[in-house]
Amino acid sequence: MKLKSATAAVPAPVRNAASRAFVDALSRGDLEGASACFARHGCLLTPDATAVHGRERIRPLLAQLIARRTRIEVEQSSAIAAGDIVVVRERWRLSAGGAEGARVEQALTATLAISLVEEEWKLAVVAPWGWGTGAP
């Protein structure tokens, strides 16, 4: 989402646009759209807290989620902004294909860091499953 200037007064719908765009693209199986939501040097944390850096390395993980027909529903969202950085905390209901065609559901508390890059809000860090017991 394009934006001319970044301030703490940016309305929540604008700040959360990157998160919503990502969730929507992933849920509809749009790999290009989901990948484009990340900053070039973004980071995705996997369920085992492995940090995957860079849009090109994140892309295959997103492809795996899409192959499992992953759907995400955002149940609650809150954000705090400081200039060009927004930290978003969301409650997600994630549903994905499991063994033998069964659907697996998870309730997640996702943490996202969103930054303004070239007048667009991009995902800098996405930690759907948290980040373990502490920073590396």
A tleap script that builds the chain and sets N, CA, C and O, in Angstrom:
source leaprc.protein.ff14SB
mol = sequence {
  NMET LYS LEU LYS SER ALA THR ALA ALA VAL
  PRO ALA PRO VAL ARG ASN ALA ALA SER ARG
  ALA PHE VAL ASP ALA LEU SER ARG GLY ASP
  LEU GLU GLY ALA SER ALA CYS PHE ALA ARG
  HIE GLY CYS LEU LEU THR PRO ASP ALA THR
  ALA VAL HIE GLY ARG GLU ARG ILE ARG PRO
  LEU LEU ALA GLN LEU ILE ALA ARG ARG THR
  ARG ILE GLU VAL GLU GLN SER SER ALA ILE
  ALA ALA GLY ASP ILE VAL VAL VAL ARG GLU
  ARG TRP ARG LEU SER ALA GLY GLY ALA GLU
  GLY ALA ARG VAL GLU GLN ALA LEU THR ALA
  THR LEU ALA ILE SER LEU VAL GLU GLU GLU
  TRP LYS LEU ALA VAL VAL ALA PRO TRP GLY
  TRP GLY THR GLY ALA CPRO
}
set mol.1.N position { 0.840 -1.165 0.000 }
set mol.1.CA position { 0.000 0.000 0.000 }
set mol.1.C position { 0.888 1.232 0.000 }
set mol.1.O position { 1.792 1.348 0.827 }
set mol.2.N position { 0.638 2.149 -0.919 }
set mol.2.CA position { 1.422 3.380 -1.043 }
set mol.2.C position { 1.026 4.382 0.027 }
set mol.2.O position { -0.139 4.464 0.418 }
set mol.3.N position { 1.998 5.138 0.494 }
set mol.3.CA position { 1.759 6.159 1.500 }
set mol.3.C position { 2.781 7.257 1.289 }
set mol.3.O position { 3.951 6.970 1.036 }
set mol.4.N position { 2.363 8.508 1.388 }
set mol.4.CA position { 3.266 9.634 1.148 }
set mol.4.C position { 4.168 9.949 2.329 }
set mol.4.O position { 5.323 10.327 2.129 }
set mol.5.N position { 3.672 9.803 3.564 }
set mol.5.CA position { 4.514 10.087 4.718 }
set mol.5.C position { 4.150 9.146 5.853 }
set mol.5.O position { 3.029 8.642 5.923 }
set mol.6.N position { 5.098 8.915 6.732 }
set mol.6.CA position { 4.870 7.998 7.842 }
set mol.6.C position { 4.899 8.758 9.151 }
set mol.6.O position { 5.866 9.454 9.456 }
set mol.7.N position { 3.834 8.620 9.921 }
set mol.7.CA position { 3.785 9.221 11.239 }
set mol.7.C position { 3.068 8.272 12.173 }
set mol.7.O position { 2.396 7.345 11.721 }
set mol.8.N position { 3.202 8.489 13.460 }
set mol.8.CA position { 2.501 7.658 14.435 }
set mol.8.C position { 0.996 7.818 14.305 }
set mol.8.O position { 0.246 6.980 14.806 }
set mol.9.N position { 0.533 8.881 13.641 }
set mol.9.CA position { -0.898 9.127 13.497 }
set mol.9.C position { -1.503 8.422 12.286 }
set mol.9.O position { -2.682 8.619 11.990 }
set mol.10.N position { -0.725 7.609 11.585 }
set mol.10.CA position { -1.246 6.875 10.437 }
set mol.10.C position { -2.384 5.981 10.916 }
set mol.10.O position { -2.201 5.217 11.865 }
set mol.11.N position { -3.549 6.057 10.287 }
set mol.11.CA position { -4.693 5.251 10.730 }
set mol.11.C position { -4.395 3.758 10.698 }
set mol.11.O position { -3.665 3.279 9.830 }
set mol.12.N position { -4.967 3.030 11.651 }
set mol.12.CA position { -4.740 1.585 11.762 }
set mol.12.C position { -5.026 0.840 10.465 }
set mol.12.O position { -4.243 -0.044 10.116 }
set mol.13.N position { -6.098 1.136 9.725 }
set mol.13.CA position { -6.325 0.394 8.483 }
set mol.13.C position { -5.176 0.524 7.486 }
set mol.13.O position { -4.881 -0.418 6.750 }
set mol.14.N position { -4.526 1.691 7.460 }
set mol.14.CA position { -3.391 1.881 6.558 }
set mol.14.C position { -2.196 1.091 7.057 }
set mol.14.O position { -1.539 0.400 6.279 }
set mol.15.N position { -1.906 1.189 8.361 }
set mol.15.CA position { -0.765 0.466 8.935 }
set mol.15.C position { -0.939 -1.035 8.781 }
set mol.15.O position { 0.033 -1.747 8.531 }
set mol.16.N position { -2.158 -1.523 8.926 }
set mol.16.CA position { -2.411 -2.957 8.891 }
set mol.16.C position { -2.589 -3.483 7.474 }
set mol.16.O position { -2.803 -4.681 7.293 }
set mol.17.N position { -2.507 -2.624 6.469 }
set mol.17.CA position { -2.731 -3.042 5.094 }
set mol.17.C position { -1.761 -4.139 4.670 }
set mol.17.O position { -2.160 -5.065 3.964 }
set mol.18.N position { -0.501 -4.058 5.083 }
set mol.18.CA position { 0.485 -5.078 4.710 }
set mol.18.C position { 0.116 -6.424 5.308 }
set mol.18.O position { 0.224 -7.453 4.642 }
set mol.19.N position { -0.317 -6.420 6.551 }
set mol.19.CA position { -0.734 -7.658 7.201 }
set mol.19.C position { -1.941 -8.258 6.501 }
set mol.19.O position { -1.966 -9.451 6.202 }
set mol.20.N position { -2.937 -7.428 6.241 }
set mol.20.CA position { -4.161 -7.904 5.576 }
set mol.20.C position { -3.858 -8.408 4.171 }
set mol.20.O position { -4.372 -9.449 3.760 }
set mol.21.N position { -3.035 -7.683 3.441 }
set mol.21.CA position { -2.682 -8.101 2.078 }
set mol.21.C position { -1.993 -9.458 2.099 }
set mol.21.O position { -2.261 -10.307 1.249 }
set mol.22.N position { -1.097 -9.664 3.080 }
set mol.22.CA position { -0.395 -10.936 3.197 }
set mol.22.C position { -1.363 -12.075 3.512 }
set mol.22.O position { -1.358 -13.102 2.834 }
set mol.23.N position { -2.183 -11.897 4.527 }
set mol.23.CA position { -3.144 -12.927 4.938 }
set mol.23.C position { -4.092 -13.259 3.790 }
set mol.23.O position { -4.371 -14.428 3.523 }
set mol.24.N position { -4.582 -12.228 3.118 }
set mol.24.CA position { -5.511 -12.449 2.008 }
set mol.24.C position { -4.844 -13.187 0.852 }
set mol.24.O position { -5.417 -14.131 0.308 }
set mol.25.N position { -3.635 -12.765 0.471 }
set mol.25.CA position { -2.932 -13.406 -0.643 }
set mol.25.C position { -2.625 -14.869 -0.323 }
set mol.25.O position { -2.842 -15.750 -1.155 }
set mol.26.N position { -2.126 -15.119 0.873 }
set mol.26.CA position { -1.805 -16.496 1.263 }
set mol.26.C position { -3.065 -17.362 1.276 }
set mol.26.O position { -3.049 -18.494 0.793 }
set mol.27.N position { -4.137 -16.834 1.821 }
set mol.27.CA position { -5.379 -17.590 1.931 }
set mol.27.C position { -6.004 -17.908 0.571 }
set mol.27.O position { -6.683 -18.923 0.420 }
set mol.28.N position { -5.777 -17.052 -0.403 }
set mol.28.CA position { -6.338 -17.338 -1.726 }
set mol.28.C position { -5.346 -18.069 -2.637 }
set mol.28.O position { -5.642 -18.321 -3.805 }
set mol.29.N position { -4.169 -18.407 -2.098 }
set mol.29.CA position { -3.192 -19.183 -2.858 }
set mol.29.C position { -2.373 -18.365 -3.832 }
set mol.29.O position { -1.892 -18.900 -4.831 }
set mol.30.N position { -2.202 -17.079 -3.567 }
set mol.30.CA position { -1.475 -16.165 -4.450 }
set mol.30.C position { -0.033 -16.025 -3.964 }
set mol.30.O position { 0.265 -15.171 -3.129 }
set mol.31.N position { 0.852 -16.860 -4.486 }
set mol.31.CA position { 2.250 -16.852 -4.059 }
set mol.31.C position { 2.930 -15.525 -4.384 }
set mol.31.O position { 3.653 -14.982 -3.549 }
set mol.32.N position { 2.707 -15.002 -5.578 }
set mol.32.CA position { 3.321 -13.722 -5.954 }
set mol.32.C position { 2.888 -12.609 -5.004 }
set mol.32.O position { 3.713 -11.832 -4.522 }
set mol.33.N position { 1.584 -12.545 -4.742 }
set mol.33.CA position { 1.058 -11.508 -3.863 }
set mol.33.C position { 1.566 -11.627 -2.441 }
set mol.33.O position { 1.927 -10.627 -1.821 }
set mol.34.N position { 1.596 -12.861 -1.914 }
set mol.34.CA position { 2.073 -13.078 -0.541 }
set mol.34.C position { 3.555 -12.726 -0.426 }
set mol.34.O position { 3.972 -12.099 0.548 }
set mol.35.N position { 4.344 -13.127 -1.415 }
set mol.35.CA position { 5.783 -12.828 -1.403 }
set mol.35.C position { 6.039 -11.326 -1.492 }
set mol.35.O position { 6.931 -10.799 -0.828 }
set mol.36.N position { 5.254 -10.650 -2.312 }
set mol.36.CA position { 5.446 -9.209 -2.516 }
set mol.36.C position { 5.139 -8.394 -1.268 }
set mol.36.O position { 5.542 -7.234 -1.180 }
set mol.37.N position { 4.442 -8.970 -0.309 }
set mol.37.CA position { 4.137 -8.255 0.934 }
set mol.37.C position { 5.371 -8.096 1.817 }
set mol.37.O position { 5.397 -7.230 2.692 }
set mol.38.N position { 6.393 -8.922 1.596 }
set mol.38.CA position { 7.612 -8.869 2.408 }
set mol.38.C position { 8.591 -7.848 1.853 }
set mol.38.O position { 8.702 -7.668 0.641 }
set mol.39.N position { 9.296 -7.185 2.757 }
set mol.39.CA position { 10.432 -6.363 2.361 }
set mol.39.C position { 11.484 -7.303 1.771 }
set mol.39.O position { 11.528 -8.483 2.117 }
set mol.40.N position { 12.309 -6.793 0.906 }
set mol.40.CA position { 13.328 -7.622 0.245 }
set mol.40.C position { 14.170 -8.415 1.248 }
set mol.40.O position { 14.521 -9.566 0.989 }
set mol.41.N position { 14.493 -7.808 2.381 }
set mol.41.CA position { 15.311 -8.478 3.393 }
set mol.41.C position { 14.470 -8.904 4.593 }
set mol.41.O position { 14.982 -9.003 5.708 }
set mol.42.N position { 13.182 -9.155 4.368 }
set mol.42.CA position { 12.277 -9.548 5.444 }
set mol.42.C position { 12.660 -10.870 6.085 }
set mol.42.O position { 13.553 -11.572 5.610 }
set mol.43.N position { 11.978 -11.197 7.163 }
set mol.43.CA position { 12.257 -12.412 7.936 }
set mol.43.C position { 10.940 -13.088 8.306 }
set mol.43.O position { 9.996 -12.434 8.748 }
set mol.44.N position { 10.890 -14.411 8.117 }
set mol.44.CA position { 9.754 -15.226 8.530 }
set mol.44.C position { 10.268 -16.257 9.515 }
set mol.44.O position { 11.236 -16.963 9.232 }
set mol.45.N position { 9.624 -16.349 10.675 }
set mol.45.CA position { 9.988 -17.366 11.655 }
set mol.45.C position { 9.068 -18.566 11.484 }
set mol.45.O position { 7.846 -18.427 11.439 }
set mol.46.N position { 9.671 -19.743 11.389 }
set mol.46.CA position { 8.938 -20.985 11.182 }
set mol.46.C position { 8.423 -21.505 12.523 }
set mol.46.O position { 8.771 -20.948 13.564 }
set mol.47.N position { 7.597 -22.568 12.524 }
set mol.47.CA position { 7.083 -23.100 13.792 }
set mol.47.C position { 8.176 -23.511 14.784 }
set mol.47.O position { 7.961 -23.453 15.994 }
set mol.48.N position { 9.350 -23.925 14.282 }
set mol.48.CA position { 10.440 -24.299 15.199 }
set mol.48.C position { 11.366 -23.121 15.503 }
set mol.48.O position { 12.469 -23.311 16.015 }
set mol.49.N position { 10.909 -21.893 15.184 }
set mol.49.CA position { 11.617 -20.640 15.465 }
set mol.49.C position { 12.872 -20.445 14.617 }
set mol.49.O position { 13.763 -19.687 14.999 }
set mol.50.N position { 12.948 -21.121 13.472 }
set mol.50.CA position { 14.028 -20.868 12.530 }
set mol.50.C position { 13.729 -19.562 11.801 }
set mol.50.O position { 12.637 -19.376 11.264 }
set mol.51.N position { 14.700 -18.667 11.789 }
set mol.51.CA position { 14.541 -17.388 11.101 }
set mol.51.C position { 14.989 -17.537 9.653 }
set mol.51.O position { 16.151 -17.840 9.382 }
set mol.52.N position { 14.066 -17.324 8.731 }
set mol.52.CA position { 14.363 -17.400 7.300 }
set mol.52.C position { 14.395 -15.962 6.789 }
set mol.52.O position { 13.399 -15.243 6.866 }
set mol.53.N position { 15.551 -15.553 6.268 }
set mol.53.CA position { 15.763 -14.166 5.850 }
set mol.53.C position { 15.763 -14.034 4.339 }
set mol.53.O position { 16.320 -14.870 3.626 }
set mol.54.N position { 15.134 -12.976 3.863 }
set mol.54.CA position { 15.136 -12.655 2.439 }
set mol.54.C position { 13.898 -13.188 1.729 }
set mol.54.O position { 13.508 -14.343 1.899 }
set mol.55.N position { 13.300 -12.321 0.937 }
set mol.55.CA position { 12.067 -12.671 0.224 }
set mol.55.C position { 12.230 -13.931 -0.619 }
set mol.55.O position { 11.311 -14.748 -0.675 }
set mol.56.N position { 13.366 -14.109 -1.271 }
set mol.56.CA position { 13.570 -15.284 -2.126 }
set mol.56.C position { 13.652 -16.586 -1.318 }
set mol.56.O position { 13.276 -17.644 -1.821 }
set mol.57.N position { 14.133 -16.521 -0.089 }
set mol.57.CA position { 14.177 -17.725 0.765 }
set mol.57.C position { 12.840 -17.967 1.457 }
set mol.57.O position { 12.513 -19.104 1.799 }
set mol.58.N position { 12.077 -16.914 1.661 }
set mol.58.CA position { 10.757 -17.032 2.280 }
set mol.58.C position { 9.758 -17.636 1.294 }
set mol.58.O position { 8.870 -18.395 1.684 }
set mol.59.N position { 9.908 -17.301 0.044 }
set mol.59.CA position { 8.978 -17.725 -0.999 }
set mol.59.C position { 8.686 -19.234 -0.995 }
set mol.59.O position { 7.514 -19.606 -1.063 }
set mol.60.N position { 9.696 -20.128 -0.917 }
set mol.60.CA position { 9.386 -21.569 -0.901 }
set mol.60.C position { 8.569 -21.995 0.321 }
set mol.60.O position { 7.770 -22.928 0.239 }
set mol.61.N position { 8.765 -21.318 1.444 }
set mol.61.CA position { 7.965 -21.630 2.633 }
set mol.61.C position { 6.511 -21.225 2.423 }
set mol.61.O position { 5.589 -21.934 2.826 }
set mol.62.N position { 6.322 -20.079 1.790 }
set mol.62.CA position { 4.965 -19.647 1.472 }
set mol.62.C position { 4.318 -20.618 0.482 }
set mol.62.O position { 3.127 -20.913 0.585 }
set mol.63.N position { 5.102 -21.111 -0.472 }
set mol.63.CA position { 4.591 -22.094 -1.436 }
set mol.63.C position { 4.125 -23.365 -0.711 }
set mol.63.O position { 3.112 -23.957 -1.082 }
set mol.64.N position { 4.863 -23.777 0.315 }
set mol.64.CA position { 4.454 -24.949 1.102 }
set mol.64.C position { 3.134 -24.691 1.819 }
set mol.64.O position { 2.259 -25.557 1.848 }
set mol.65.N position { 2.992 -23.513 2.391 }
set mol.65.CA position { 1.736 -23.173 3.070 }
set mol.65.C position { 0.573 -23.164 2.081 }
set mol.65.O position { -0.520 -23.638 2.390 }
set mol.66.N position { 0.817 -22.626 0.904 }
set mol.66.CA position { -0.230 -22.594 -0.129 }
set mol.66.C position { -0.569 -24.010 -0.583 }
set mol.66.O position { -1.740 -24.331 -0.784 }
set mol.67.N position { 0.441 -24.857 -0.746 }
set mol.67.CA position { 0.199 -26.243 -1.156 }
set mol.67.C position { -0.666 -26.981 -0.134 }
set mol.67.O position { -1.413 -27.892 -0.493 }
set mol.68.N position { -0.567 -26.590 1.129 }
set mol.68.CA position { -1.392 -27.200 2.191 }
set mol.68.C position { -2.749 -26.521 2.309 }
set mol.68.O position { -3.510 -26.796 3.237 }
set mol.69.N position { -3.051 -25.630 1.364 }
set mol.69.CA position { -4.331 -24.907 1.349 }
set mol.69.C position { -4.555 -24.151 2.664 }
set mol.69.O position { -5.632 -24.202 3.257 }
set mol.70.N position { -3.520 -23.462 3.090 }
set mol.70.CA position { -3.576 -22.701 4.339 }
set mol.70.C position { -4.525 -21.521 4.198 }
set mol.70.O position { -4.501 -20.794 3.206 }
set mol.71.N position { -5.352 -21.352 5.206 }
set mol.71.CA position { -6.274 -20.224 5.292 }
set mol.71.C position { -6.054 -19.562 6.643 }
set mol.71.O position { -5.890 -20.244 7.655 }
set mol.72.N position { -6.051 -18.237 6.661 }
set mol.72.CA position { -5.861 -17.496 7.907 }
set mol.72.C position { -7.021 -16.525 8.074 }
set mol.72.O position { -7.380 -15.786 7.158 }
set mol.73.N position { -7.583 -16.551 9.252 }
set mol.73.CA position { -8.607 -15.578 9.622 }
set mol.73.C position { -8.037 -14.750 10.764 }
set mol.73.O position { -7.606 -15.299 11.778 }
set mol.74.N position { -8.035 -13.433 10.604 }
set mol.74.CA position { -7.550 -12.533 11.660 }
set mol.74.C position { -8.730 -12.250 12.577 }
set mol.74.O position { -9.728 -11.657 12.167 }
set mol.75.N position { -8.599 -12.683 13.822 }
set mol.75.CA position { -9.685 -12.515 14.792 }
set mol.75.C position { -9.564 -11.233 15.591 }
set mol.75.O position { -10.567 -10.667 16.026 }
set mol.76.N position { -8.328 -10.773 15.786 }
set mol.76.CA position { -8.090 -9.562 16.572 }
set mol.76.C position { -6.748 -8.987 16.155 }
set mol.76.O position { -5.828 -9.728 15.806 }
set mol.77.N position { -6.637 -7.653 16.192 }
set mol.77.CA position { -5.403 -6.999 15.780 }
set mol.77.C position { -5.191 -5.732 16.601 }
set mol.77.O position { -6.134 -4.988 16.869 }
set mol.78.N position { -3.952 -5.500 16.991 }
set mol.78.CA position { -3.583 -4.247 17.629 }
set mol.78.C position { -2.205 -3.851 17.117 }
set mol.78.O position { -1.400 -4.702 16.737 }
set mol.79.N position { -1.948 -2.558 17.113 }
set mol.79.CA position { -0.685 -2.081 16.559 }
set mol.79.C position { -0.203 -0.866 17.318 }
set mol.79.O position { -0.986 -0.118 17.903 }
set mol.80.N position { 1.116 -0.688 17.293 }
set mol.80.CA position { 1.734 0.519 17.823 }
set mol.80.C position { 2.769 0.974 16.803 }
set mol.80.O position { 3.544 0.170 16.285 }
set mol.81.N position { 2.771 2.266 16.524 }
set mol.81.CA position { 3.652 2.817 15.504 }
set mol.81.C position { 4.677 3.750 16.120 }
set mol.81.O position { 4.409 4.443 17.102 }
set mol.82.N position { 5.848 3.750 15.521 }
set mol.82.CA position { 6.903 4.704 15.854 }
set mol.82.C position { 7.551 5.100 14.537 }
set mol.82.O position { 8.466 4.433 14.054 }
set mol.83.N position { 7.069 6.187 13.968 }
set mol.83.CA position { 7.610 6.637 12.687 }
set mol.83.C position { 7.339 5.644 11.581 }
set mol.83.O position { 6.186 5.343 11.272 }
set mol.84.N position { 8.407 5.132 10.983 }
set mol.84.CA position { 8.299 4.234 9.831 }
set mol.84.C position { 8.205 2.758 10.222 }
set mol.84.O position { 8.318 1.882 9.365 }
set mol.85.N position { 8.000 2.482 11.508 }
set mol.85.CA position { 7.934 1.093 11.976 }
set mol.85.C position { 6.645 0.889 12.748 }
set mol.85.O position { 6.255 1.721 13.568 }
set mol.86.N position { 5.991 -0.228 12.474 }
set mol.86.CA position { 4.768 -0.585 13.178 }
set mol.86.C position { 4.927 -2.021 13.677 }
set mol.86.O position { 5.315 -2.912 12.923 }
set mol.87.N position { 4.625 -2.227 14.946 }
set mol.87.CA position { 4.596 -3.583 15.499 }
set mol.87.C position { 3.129 -3.958 15.648 }
set mol.87.O position { 2.349 -3.240 16.273 }
set mol.88.N position { 2.770 -5.090 15.065 }
set mol.88.CA position { 1.390 -5.552 15.045 }
set mol.88.C position { 1.317 -6.887 15.768 }
set mol.88.O position { 2.149 -7.771 15.565 }
set mol.89.N position { 0.318 -7.010 16.601 }
set mol.89.CA position { 0.048 -8.268 17.304 }
set mol.89.C position { -1.351 -8.689 16.871 }
set mol.89.O position { -2.307 -7.929 17.023 }
set mol.90.N position { -1.470 -9.906 16.330 }
set mol.90.CA position { -2.760 -10.376 15.839 }
set mol.90.C position { -3.054 -11.775 16.348 }
set mol.90.O position { -2.154 -12.591 16.545 }
set mol.91.N position { -4.327 -12.027 16.553 }
set mol.91.CA position { -4.753 -13.386 16.869 }
set mol.91.C position { -5.260 -13.985 15.560 }
set mol.91.O position { -6.207 -13.482 14.954 }
set mol.92.N position { -4.604 -15.081 15.134 }
set mol.92.CA position { -4.946 -15.743 13.882 }
set mol.92.C position { -5.586 -17.093 14.162 }
set mol.92.O position { -5.218 -17.783 15.113 }
set mol.93.N position { -6.531 -17.454 13.340 }
set mol.93.CA position { -7.069 -18.814 13.285 }
set mol.93.C position { -6.550 -19.366 11.964 }
set mol.93.O position { -6.999 -18.955 10.894 }
set mol.94.N position { -5.597 -20.303 12.042 }
set mol.94.CA position { -4.966 -20.877 10.864 }
set mol.94.C position { -5.529 -22.267 10.627 }
set mol.94.O position { -5.637 -23.070 11.554 }
set mol.95.N position { -5.883 -22.545 9.390 }
set mol.95.CA position { -6.397 -23.850 8.989 }
set mol.95.C position { -5.580 -24.304 7.788 }
set mol.95.O position { -5.363 -23.535 6.851 }
set mol.96.N position { -5.125 -25.564 7.817 }
set mol.96.CA position { -4.303 -26.084 6.724 }
set mol.96.C position { -4.570 -27.564 6.526 }
set mol.96.O position { -5.067 -28.251 7.419 }
set mol.97.N position { -4.230 -28.038 5.340 }
set mol.97.CA position { -4.378 -29.456 5.043 }
set mol.97.C position { -3.396 -30.279 5.861 }
set mol.97.O position { -2.220 -29.935 5.978 }
set mol.98.N position { -3.897 -31.367 6.422 }
set mol.98.CA position { -3.057 -32.254 7.225 }
set mol.98.C position { -2.963 -33.632 6.585 }
set mol.98.O position { -3.216 -33.791 5.391 }
set mol.99.N position { -2.602 -34.613 7.376 }
set mol.99.CA position { -2.453 -35.986 6.911 }
set mol.99.C position { -3.793 -36.549 6.445 }
set mol.99.O position { -4.835 -36.310 7.055 }
set mol.100.N position { -3.737 -37.288 5.368 }
set mol.100.CA position { -4.911 -37.989 4.826 }
set mol.100.C position { -6.089 -37.058 4.561 }
set mol.100.O position { -7.241 -37.451 4.743 }
set mol.101.N position { -5.814 -35.839 4.137 }
set mol.101.CA position { -6.866 -34.910 3.753 }
set mol.101.C position { -7.561 -34.188 4.894 }
set mol.101.O position { -8.442 -33.364 4.649 }
set mol.102.N position { -7.190 -34.473 6.128 }
set mol.102.CA position { -7.810 -33.803 7.283 }
set mol.102.C position { -7.344 -32.352 7.341 }
set mol.102.O position { -6.256 -32.028 6.866 }
set mol.103.N position { -8.160 -31.484 7.919 }
set mol.103.CA position { -7.776 -30.106 8.144 }
set mol.103.C position { -7.257 -29.971 9.565 }
set mol.103.O position { -7.829 -30.529 10.502 }
set mol.104.N position { -6.184 -29.236 9.717 }
set mol.104.CA position { -5.591 -28.969 11.022 }
set mol.104.C position { -5.821 -27.495 11.320 }
set mol.104.O position { -5.570 -26.642 10.470 }
set mol.105.N position { -6.297 -27.192 12.522 }
set mol.105.CA position { -6.521 -25.802 12.912 }
set mol.105.C position { -5.617 -25.436 14.073 }
set mol.105.O position { -5.352 -26.247 14.959 }
set mol.106.N position { -5.150 -24.195 14.047 }
set mol.106.CA position { -4.317 -23.659 15.117 }
set mol.106.C position { -4.781 -22.257 15.455 }
set mol.106.O position { -5.153 -21.487 14.569 }
set mol.107.N position { -4.759 -21.927 16.730 }
set mol.107.CA position { -4.957 -20.555 17.177 }
set mol.107.C position { -3.562 -20.000 17.439 }
set mol.107.O position { -2.814 -20.551 18.246 }
set mol.108.N position { -3.214 -18.921 16.767 }
set mol.108.CA position { -1.879 -18.352 16.865 }
set mol.108.C position { -1.949 -16.897 17.310 }
set mol.108.O position { -2.906 -16.185 17.009 }
set mol.109.N position { -0.925 -16.472 18.028 }
set mol.109.CA position { -0.737 -15.056 18.315 }
set mol.109.C position { 0.475 -14.627 17.503 }
set mol.109.O position { 1.619 -14.860 17.893 }
set mol.110.N position { 0.203 -13.999 16.375 }
set mol.110.CA position { 1.255 -13.590 15.446 }
set mol.110.C position { 1.781 -12.208 15.805 }
set mol.110.O position { 1.019 -11.313 16.171 }
set mol.111.N position { 3.090 -12.050 15.695 }
set mol.111.CA position { 3.725 -10.753 15.862 }
set mol.111.C position { 4.350 -10.386 14.524 }
set mol.111.O position { 5.052 -11.191 13.913 }
set mol.112.N position { 4.089 -9.162 14.076 }
set mol.112.CA position { 4.619 -8.689 12.808 }
set mol.112.C position { 5.272 -7.332 13.001 }
set mol.112.O position { 4.763 -6.486 13.736 }
set mol.113.N position { 6.394 -7.131 12.343 }
set mol.113.CA position { 7.014 -5.812 12.275 }
set mol.113.C position { 6.858 -5.348 10.831 }
set mol.113.O position { 7.259 -6.036 9.892 }
set mol.114.N position { 6.270 -4.177 10.679 }
set mol.114.CA position { 5.998 -3.639 9.346 }
set mol.114.C position { 6.773 -2.339 9.220 }
set mol.114.O position { 6.786 -1.518 10.138 }
set mol.115.N position { 7.421 -2.160 8.073 }
set mol.115.CA position { 8.187 -0.925 7.900 }
set mol.115.C position { 7.821 -0.269 6.573 }
set mol.115.O position { 7.367 -0.917 5.631 }
set mol.116.N position { 8.034 1.017 6.541 }
set mol.116.CA position { 7.766 1.789 5.338 }
set mol.116.C position { 9.003 1.728 4.455 }
set mol.116.O position { 10.062 2.238 4.818 }
set mol.117.N position { 8.860 1.098 3.288 }
set mol.117.CA position { 9.963 0.933 2.346 }
set mol.117.C position { 9.530 1.543 1.016 }
set mol.117.O position { 8.576 1.073 0.397 }
set mol.118.N position { 10.223 2.578 0.582 }
set mol.118.CA position { 9.918 3.231 -0.686 }
set mol.118.C position { 8.427 3.538 -0.812 }
set mol.118.O position { 7.799 3.220 -1.822 }
set mol.119.N position { 7.874 4.158 0.225 }
set mol.119.CA position { 6.488 4.611 0.290 }
set mol.119.C position { 5.455 3.480 0.312 }
set mol.119.O position { 4.280 3.710 0.023 }
set mol.120.N position { 5.886 2.266 0.650 }
set mol.120.CA position { 4.960 1.148 0.797 }
set mol.120.C position { 5.216 0.453 2.121 }
set mol.120.O position { 6.367 0.277 2.522 }
set mol.121.N position { 4.136 0.051 2.811 }
set mol.121.CA position { 4.275 -0.721 4.039 }
set mol.121.C position { 4.574 -2.159 3.650 }
set mol.121.O position { 3.817 -2.775 2.900 }
set mol.122.N position { 5.681 -2.695 4.162 }
set mol.122.CA position { 6.120 -4.055 3.856 }
set mol.122.C position { 6.362 -4.812 5.160 }
set mol.122.O position { 6.696 -4.219 6.185 }
set mol.123.N position { 6.189 -6.120 5.102 }
set mol.123.CA position { 6.464 -6.969 6.256 }
set mol.123.C position { 7.971 -7.107 6.421 }
set mol.123.O position { 8.658 -7.573 5.512 }
set mol.124.N position { 8.477 -6.709 7.560 }
set mol.124.CA position { 9.902 -6.855 7.857 }
set mol.124.C position { 10.140 -8.144 8.633 }
set mol.124.O position { 11.104 -8.861 8.363 }
set mol.125.N position { 9.278 -8.442 9.589 }
set mol.125.CA position { 9.369 -9.676 10.383 }
set mol.125.C position { 7.955 -10.220 10.566 }
set mol.125.O position { 7.036 -9.481 10.916 }
set mol.126.N position { 7.793 -11.513 10.327 }
set mol.126.CA position { 6.526 -12.184 10.583 }
set mol.126.C position { 6.828 -13.404 11.442 }
set mol.126.O position { 7.571 -14.299 11.040 }
set mol.127.N position { 6.229 -13.421 12.642 }
set mol.127.CA position { 6.427 -14.526 13.588 }
set mol.127.C position { 5.060 -15.081 13.991 }
set mol.127.O position { 4.570 -14.784 15.081 }
set mol.128.N position { 4.437 -15.890 13.115 }
set mol.128.CA position { 3.108 -16.427 13.428 }
set mol.128.C position { 3.094 -17.341 14.645 }
set mol.128.O position { 2.117 -17.372 15.393 }
set mol.129.N position { 4.175 -18.083 14.842 }
set mol.129.CA position { 4.252 -19.069 15.923 }
set mol.129.C position { 5.110 -18.574 17.084 }
set mol.129.O position { 5.540 -19.370 17.918 }
set mol.130.N position { 5.360 -17.276 17.146 }
set mol.130.CA position { 6.235 -16.738 18.184 }
set mol.130.C position { 7.689 -16.875 17.772 }
set mol.130.O position { 7.985 -17.165 16.613 }
set mol.131.N position { 8.598 -16.666 18.718 }
set mol.131.CA position { 10.025 -16.776 18.366 }
set mol.131.C position { 10.821 -17.533 19.425 }
set mol.131.O position { 11.995 -17.244 19.656 }
set mol.132.N position { 10.189 -18.479 20.051 }
set mol.132.CA position { 10.911 -19.310 20.998 }
set mol.132.C position { 11.057 -18.647 22.357 }
set mol.132.O position { 10.261 -17.786 22.734 }
set mol.133.N position { 12.077 -19.056 23.081 }
set mol.133.CA position { 12.241 -18.573 24.446 }
set mol.133.C position { 13.025 -17.277 24.551 }
set mol.133.O position { 13.070 -16.675 25.624 }
set mol.134.N position { 13.634 -16.839 23.483 }
set mol.134.CA position { 14.387 -15.591 23.535 }
set mol.134.C position { 15.065 -15.314 22.215 }
set mol.134.O position { 15.134 -16.176 21.338 }
set mol.135.N position { 15.560 -14.115 22.086 }
set mol.135.CA position { 16.241 -13.726 20.857 }
set mol.135.C position { 17.580 -14.443 20.773 }
set mol.135.O position { 18.222 -14.679 21.796 }
set mol.136.N position { 18.009 -14.792 19.558 }
set mol.136.CA position { 19.301 -15.479 19.392 }
set mol.136.C position { 20.468 -14.583 19.749 }
set mol.136.O position { 21.621 -15.008 19.665 }
savepdb mol mol.pdb
quit
